[in-house]
């Protein structure tokens, strides 16, 4: 599976607030449209109170793999 295939899979995945970030990059909140930069291994930011929201990868971080 190439890099572009992996990015496509992660873009389709929706993450709950507080879950662990699987891929570094820009994420957008489904309810508010707010964007956040998340680092792989850290927790996703909280969503709006009382609403069921998710975070979706919009722009993965680009860097050279060594």
N, C-alpha and C positions, 0 to 999 in steps of 0.2 A: 504494500500500500504506500503510495507516494505522499509527499507532503501536502499537495493540494487535496488529495482524497481525505486525509486526516483532518484538514481544516474544514472541509465541507461537512464531515460528521459532527465536529464540535459546534459548528454554527447552528445545526439543527437541534442541538440539545438545549433544554431549558433547565436552569438551576434555581433552586430555592434560596432565599436570603439566609445567610448563616452557613450554607454548605461550603465545602472546600472547592476552591477554584482549580480546575484541571489544566487550564491553558492560560498563560499570561496574555493580556490584551484589553481592548475596550469592550465593555458590556453595556447593554441598554436594558432598562427596566420596562417590563411589559405594561405597567399601569401608568407610570408618570412620564416615561420617555427619557428620564434622566440617564446620563451616561456616567460610567465609573471605570477607572483603570484598575484592574485587579492583577495581582501577581500569583503565579502558580504556587499552590500550597497554602495560601492565606484564605481566610474566610470571606465570603461574598458580603457586601454591605447590606444593611437592613433595608427593607422595603417600607412602603407607607403603612401606618398603623391601621389594623382592621380590614385590610384588603389583601386578597390573595394575589401576589405578584411573583414574577419570575425574572431571572436575568438571562439574557441571550447574547452570545458572542457576536459582535459586529465587525471587529477588526483585530485579528490576532497580531501579537508582537512579532516583528520581523527581525531576525538576527541570524548570523551565520552559525551553523552547527559545526562544532569542531570534532 
